[in-house]
Every structure is written in C-alpha cells, then in structure tokens.
Amino acid sequence: MPKEFSRTQRVGEVIQRQLAEIIRREMTRRDVGMITISTVSLSPDLKSARIYITLLGGQLTPKETVNYLNESANQLRHHLSQRLTTRTTPRLQFVYDSSIEYGNHLTTLINLANKPKDE
C-alpha cells in the first residue's frame, strides 16, 4: 500500500507555513503587497525548493516582486533554517503563480459565451 504523503510533501507543507510567516514578519518593503504561497515544490533530495506565490495589491509588478524575493532568498533561507529540524535547508527559488488569474480569465470567457444574445 503506497504512502499517502511522501516526505517531500510533508517537508514542503512545513516550509510553506514557516516561510509564509517569515515573509509576513520579516519583509520590510510595504510596496510589495500581500504575498501568498500557493505551493512549495521540493526536489527529491530536499536541496532545492521552488516556491509558487500569488499577489494581492501592492505597487510592484509580479516580476518585480519575484525578483525582490529571489534577491532576498538567502536571508529568508537563513530564517527558515532556524525553524526547520531538517539536516539541510533547501535553496529557495520564487516563481509567480498565474493560475488564479488564468482561471478568472477563463471564467470571464465562459460567462461571455453563455450570455444570452439580445437581438
């Protein structure tokens, strides 16, 4: 019988919770807006993590926000290492998750297609 949760999934969930709290407390730039971590994808050896984020508000573009987070990755990794009990702390790479925007766009298109035509 296969395991329901692999170790990478469990560690990924812990990283997601801890990193969300670290970003909320430690990020000093207020023009970034609210950052939500949607998914953490870990490599099988737990040495690198790809963090998918979504944004709400803020004055920076998603690309600028991702660049800022990637520049701050070493500092965030340091804070994360103090909270994790794993032997190593993965290298962090932030990626913008546009799936929510894409879903909203598809919903709008579907609603336009289903709208009754006034003739």
DRENPA-3360 file (N, C-alpha, C; in nm, 2 decimals, always signed):
BEGIN
1 = MPKEFSRT = +0.08/-0.12/+0.00/+0.00/+0.00/+0.00/+0.09/+0.12/+0.00 ~ +0.07/+0.22/-0.09/+0.16/+0.34/-0.10/+0.13/+0.43/+0.01 ~ +0.23/+0.51/+0.04/+0.22/+0.61/+0.14/+0.13/+0.72/+0.09 ~ +0.05/+0.78/+0.18/-0.04/+0.89/+0.14/+0.04/+1.02/+0.12 ~ +0.14/+1.04/+0.21/+0.22/+1.16/+0.20/+0.36/+1.12/+0.20 ~ +0.43/+1.17/+0.10/+0.58/+1.14/+0.10/+0.65/+1.24/+0.18 ~ +0.77/+1.22/+0.21/+0.85/+1.31/+0.30/+0.86/+1.44/+0.23 ~ +0.88/+1.45/+0.10/+0.89/+1.58/+0.03/+0.77/+1.66/+0.05;
9 = QRVGEVIQ = +0.65/+1.60/+0.04/+0.53/+1.67/+0.06/+0.51/+1.72/+0.20 ~ +0.55/+1.64/+0.30/+0.54/+1.69/+0.44/+0.63/+1.80/+0.47 ~ +0.76/+1.79/+0.42/+0.85/+1.90/+0.44/+0.81/+2.02/+0.37 ~ +0.75/+2.00/+0.25/+0.71/+2.12/+0.17/+0.60/+2.19/+0.24 ~ +0.51/+2.12/+0.30/+0.40/+2.19/+0.38/+0.45/+2.26/+0.50 ~ +0.55/+2.21/+0.57/+0.61/+2.28/+0.68/+0.68/+2.41/+0.63 ~ +0.76/+2.39/+0.52/+0.83/+2.51/+0.46/+0.72/+2.61/+0.42 ~ +0.61/+2.57/+0.36/+0.51/+2.67/+0.32/+0.46/+2.75/+0.44;
17 = RQLAEIIR = +0.42/+2.68/+0.54/+0.37/+2.75/+0.66/+0.48/+2.84/+0.73 ~ +0.60/+2.79/+0.74/+0.70/+2.87/+0.81/+0.74/+2.99/+0.72 ~ +0.76/+2.97/+0.59/+0.80/+3.07/+0.50/+0.70/+3.18/+0.49 ~ +0.57/+3.14/+0.49/+0.46/+3.24/+0.49/+0.47/+3.34/+0.61 ~ +0.50/+3.28/+0.73/+0.51/+3.36/+0.85/+0.63/+3.45/+0.85 ~ +0.74/+3.39/+0.80/+0.87/+3.47/+0.79/+0.85/+3.59/+0.69 ~ +0.79/+3.56/+0.58/+0.77/+3.67/+0.48/+0.68/+3.78/+0.54 ~ +0.58/+3.74/+0.61/+0.48/+3.83/+0.67/+0.55/+3.92/+0.78;
25 = REMTRRDV = +0.64/+3.86/+0.86/+0.71/+3.93/+0.97/+0.84/+4.00/+0.93 ~ +0.91/+3.95/+0.83/+1.05/+4.00/+0.81/+1.06/+4.09/+0.69 ~ +0.96/+4.08/+0.60/+0.97/+4.17/+0.48/+0.94/+4.31/+0.51 ~ +1.03/+4.40/+0.49/+1.01/+4.54/+0.53/+0.95/+4.63/+0.42 ~ +0.96/+4.59/+0.30/+0.90/+4.67/+0.19/+0.75/+4.66/+0.19 ~ +0.69/+4.77/+0.20/+0.54/+4.77/+0.20/+0.48/+4.79/+0.06 ~ +0.56/+4.82/-0.04/+0.50/+4.83/-0.17/+0.49/+4.70/-0.24 ~ +0.53/+4.59/-0.17/+0.52/+4.46/-0.23/+0.37/+4.41/-0.23;
33 = GMITISTV = +0.30/+4.44/-0.13/+0.16/+4.40/-0.11/+0.16/+4.27/-0.04 ~ +0.04/+4.20/-0.04/+0.03/+4.07/+0.03/+0.07/+3.95/-0.06 ~ +0.16/+3.88/-0.01/+0.22/+3.76/-0.08/+0.16/+3.63/-0.02 ~ +0.11/+3.55/-0.10/+0.05/+3.42/-0.06/+0.13/+3.31/-0.12 ~ +0.18/+3.21/-0.05/+0.25/+3.10/-0.10/+0.15/+2.99/-0.14 ~ +0.13/+2.97/-0.27/+0.03/+2.87/-0.31/+0.08/+2.73/-0.31 ~ +0.21/+2.71/-0.34/+0.26/+2.57/-0.35/+0.41/+2.58/-0.32 ~ +0.47/+2.47/-0.26/+0.61/+2.45/-0.25/+0.64/+2.32/-0.31;
41 = SLSPDLKS = +0.73/+2.32/-0.41/+0.77/+2.20/-0.48/+0.92/+2.18/-0.45 ~ +0.94/+2.06/-0.38/+1.08/+2.03/-0.34/+1.14/+1.92/-0.43 ~ +1.27/+1.93/-0.45/+1.34/+1.83/-0.52/+1.34/+1.70/-0.43 ~ +1.36/+1.58/-0.49/+1.36/+1.46/-0.41/+1.47/+1.46/-0.30 ~ +1.58/+1.52/-0.33/+1.69/+1.52/-0.23/+1.68/+1.64/-0.12 ~ +1.57/+1.72/-0.13/+1.54/+1.83/-0.04/+1.64/+1.94/-0.04 ~ +1.71/+1.95/-0.15/+1.82/+2.06/-0.16/+1.77/+2.18/-0.23 ~ +1.66/+2.18/-0.30/+1.61/+2.30/-0.37/+1.46/+2.30/-0.36;
49 = ARIYITLL = +1.41/+2.42/-0.35/+1.26/+2.43/-0.34/+1.22/+2.54/-0.43 ~ +1.11/+2.52/-0.50/+1.05/+2.62/-0.59/+0.92/+2.66/-0.52 ~ +0.92/+2.79/-0.49/+0.80/+2.84/-0.41/+0.72/+2.92/-0.51 ~ +0.59/+2.88/-0.53/+0.50/+2.95/-0.62/+0.42/+3.05/-0.53 ~ +0.41/+3.17/-0.58/+0.34/+3.28/-0.50/+0.23/+3.34/-0.58 ~ +0.14/+3.40/-0.51/+0.04/+3.48/-0.57/+0.04/+3.62/-0.50 ~ -0.01/+3.72/-0.56/+0.00/+3.85/-0.50/-0.14/+3.92/-0.50 ~ -0.15/+4.00/-0.40/-0.28/+4.08/-0.38/-0.23/+4.22/-0.35;
57 = GGQLTPKE = -0.28/+4.32/-0.43/-0.24/+4.45/-0.40/-0.09/+4.48/-0.43 ~ -0.04/+4.59/-0.37/+0.10/+4.62/-0.39/+0.12/+4.71/-0.51 ~ +0.23/+4.78/-0.51/+0.26/+4.87/-0.62/+0.36/+4.81/-0.72 ~ +0.42/+4.70/-0.69/+0.52/+4.63/-0.78/+0.45/+4.54/-0.87 ~ +0.51/+4.52/-0.99/+0.46/+4.41/-1.08/+0.49/+4.28/-1.02 ~ +0.43/+4.17/-1.07/+0.47/+4.04/-1.02/+0.61/+4.01/-1.05 ~ +0.66/+4.05/-1.16/+0.80/+4.02/-1.20/+0.90/+4.09/-1.10 ~ +0.87/+4.22/-1.07/+0.95/+4.29/-0.97/+0.94/+4.23/-0.83;
65 = TVNYLNES = +0.83/+4.18/-0.79/+0.81/+4.11/-0.66/+0.89/+3.98/-0.66 ~ +0.88/+3.90/-0.76/+0.96/+3.78/-0.77/+1.11/+3.81/-0.77 ~ +1.15/+3.91/-0.84/+1.30/+3.95/-0.84/+1.34/+3.99/-0.70 ~ +1.25/+4.06/-0.63/+1.29/+4.11/-0.49/+1.30/+3.99/-0.40 ~ +1.20/+3.89/-0.41/+1.20/+3.77/-0.32/+1.33/+3.69/-0.35 ~ +1.36/+3.67/-0.48/+1.48/+3.59/-0.52/+1.61/+3.66/-0.47 ~ +1.61/+3.79/-0.47/+1.73/+3.86/-0.41/+1.73/+3.84/-0.26 ~ +1.62/+3.83/-0.20/+1.61/+3.81/-0.05/+1.62/+3.66/-0.01;
73 = ANQLRHHL = +1.63/+3.57/-0.11/+1.62/+3.43/-0.08/+1.72/+3.38/+0.02 ~ +1.84/+3.43/+0.02/+1.94/+3.38/+0.12/+1.90/+3.42/+0.26 ~ +1.85/+3.55/+0.28/+1.81/+3.59/+0.41/+1.69/+3.51/+0.46 ~ +1.59/+3.48/+0.37/+1.48/+3.40/+0.40/+1.52/+3.26/+0.43 ~ +1.61/+3.21/+0.36/+1.66/+3.07/+0.39/+1.73/+3.06/+0.52 ~ +1.80/+3.17/+0.56/+1.86/+3.17/+0.70/+1.75/+3.17/+0.81 ~ +1.65/+3.25/+0.79/+1.54/+3.25/+0.89/+1.47/+3.11/+0.89 ~ +1.45/+3.05/+0.77/+1.39/+2.92/+0.76/+1.47/+2.81/+0.83;
81 = SQRLTTRT = +1.60/+2.82/+0.82/+1.69/+2.72/+0.87/+1.68/+2.72/+1.03 ~ +1.65/+2.83/+1.08/+1.64/+2.84/+1.23/+1.51/+2.77/+1.28 ~ +1.41/+2.75/+1.19/+1.28/+2.70/+1.23/+1.27/+2.55/+1.19 ~ +1.34/+2.50/+1.09/+1.33/+2.37/+1.04/+1.42/+2.27/+1.12 ~ +1.38/+2.15/+1.13/+1.46/+2.05/+1.20/+1.53/+1.95/+1.10 ~ +1.53/+1.99/+0.98/+1.59/+1.90/+0.88/+1.74/+1.93/+0.88 ~ +1.82/+1.84/+0.82/+1.96/+1.85/+0.82/+2.01/+1.96/+0.73 ~ +1.95/+1.98/+0.62/+1.98/+2.09/+0.53/+1.85/+2.17/+0.50;
89 = TPRLQFVY = +1.88/+2.30/+0.47/+1.77/+2.39/+0.43/+1.78/+2.41/+0.28 ~ +1.67/+2.39/+0.21/+1.68/+2.39/+0.06/+1.70/+2.54/+0.01 ~ +1.77/+2.54/-0.11/+1.78/+2.67/-0.18/+1.64/+2.71/-0.23 ~ +1.61/+2.84/-0.21/+1.48/+2.89/-0.25/+1.48/+2.96/-0.38 ~ +1.38/+2.92/-0.46/+1.36/+2.99/-0.59/+1.21/+3.03/-0.60 ~ +1.18/+3.16/-0.61/+1.04/+3.20/-0.61/+0.99/+3.22/-0.76 ~ +0.87/+3.18/-0.78/+0.81/+3.18/-0.91/+0.67/+3.23/-0.89 ~ +0.62/+3.32/-0.99/+0.49/+3.38/-0.98/+0.39/+3.27/-1.04;
97 = DSSIEYGN = +0.28/+3.25/-0.96/+0.18/+3.15/-1.00/+0.06/+3.23/-1.06 ~ +0.05/+3.22/-1.19/-0.06/+3.29/-1.26/-0.18/+3.21/-1.28 ~ -0.19/+3.10/-1.21/-0.31/+3.01/-1.24/-0.44/+3.07/-1.19 ~ -0.44/+3.15/-1.09/-0.56/+3.21/-1.04/-0.61/+3.32/-1.14 ~ -0.52/+3.40/-1.20/-0.55/+3.49/-1.30/-0.61/+3.43/-1.42 ~ -0.54/+3.32/-1.46/-0.58/+3.24/-1.58/-0.72/+3.18/-1.56 ~ -0.75/+3.13/-1.44/-0.88/+3.08/-1.41/-0.99/+3.19/-1.41 ~ -0.96/+3.31/-1.36/-1.05/+3.42/-1.37/-1.08/+3.46/-1.51;
105 = HLTTLINL = -0.97/+3.46/-1.60/-0.99/+3.49/-1.74/-1.08/+3.39/-1.81 ~ -1.06/+3.26/-1.78/-1.14/+3.16/-1.84/-1.29/+3.17/-1.79 ~ -1.31/+3.20/-1.67/-1.45/+3.22/-1.62/-1.51/+3.33/-1.69 ~ -1.44/+3.44/-1.71/-1.50/+3.56/-1.78/-1.53/+3.52/-1.93 ~ -1.45/+3.44/-1.99/-1.48/+3.40/-2.13/-1.60/+3.31/-2.13 ~ -1.61/+3.22/-2.04/-1.73/+3.13/-2.03/-1.85/+3.21/-2.01 ~ -1.85/+3.30/-1.92/-1.97/+3.38/-1.89/-2.01/+3.47/-2.01 ~ -1.91/+3.52/-2.09/-1.94/+3.59/-2.21/-2.00/+3.50/-2.32;
113 = ANKPKDE = -1.96/+3.38/-2.32/-2.01/+3.28/-2.42/-2.15/+3.24/-2.39 ~ -2.18/+3.23/-2.26/-2.31/+3.18/-2.22/-2.41/+3.29/-2.20 ~ -2.37/+3.42/-2.22/-2.46/+3.53/-2.20/-2.56/+3.53/-2.32 ~ -2.69/+3.55/-2.28/-2.79/+3.55/-2.39/-2.78/+3.67/-2.48 ~ -2.80/+3.64/-2.61/-2.78/+3.75/-2.70/-2.91/+3.82/-2.72 ~ -2.90/+3.96/-2.71/-3.01/+4.04/-2.73/-3.02/+4.08/-2.87 ~ -3.12/+4.04/-2.94/-3.13/+4.07/-3.08/-3.24/+4.17/-3.11;
% end
